[in-house]
């Protein structure tokens, strides 16, 4: 038994030593264009899923997520905040999404959005995911009600055509939500500073980005 315990301890010490050497030598590849090994990816994915499950266990979605007003309000915020990474009906990919690792899910696809995952979507939008590019939008001042509006829109988006998506975005208040004073509406208004150059759907209509 003593020899067994000594063997286990020795193995642990060696493992820690190898890990320290790998970290401080710069051998760990942190580039976003090089994927994790299957084992590391699986470990991170498992930890993420169990953490989200645990934190959403007692979270209940509002009963009115199908309300048309919620969906309309959510459309504007989605177009301003999310479409670059998570796409939209008729949008096949984006520069930022292609460069992110792990690649964000295409939330316009039916198999990426489940009605019974509303609480999960709310938690992820509110708190973000470390080292994934997914921000904690609540830190930017977005209140819970506006996040639920986003979730309401997510539930409907996979069934929308590109024209229906744009129609909803046009009918919304754009990027509008409660939270930080003075930042409730970031579209830009006539006579109040510089007008926004972002079209509904998240497209920049300036001429500064061409290739």
Secondary structure by P-SEA (a helix, b strand, c coil): caaaaaaaaaaaaaaaaaaaaaaaaccccccccccccaaaaaaaaaaaaaaaaaaacccccccccccaaaaaaaaaaaaaccccccccccccccccccccccccccccccccccccaaaaaaaaaacccccccccccccccccaaaaaaaaaaaaccccccaaaaaaaaaacccccccccccccccccccccccccccccccccccccccc
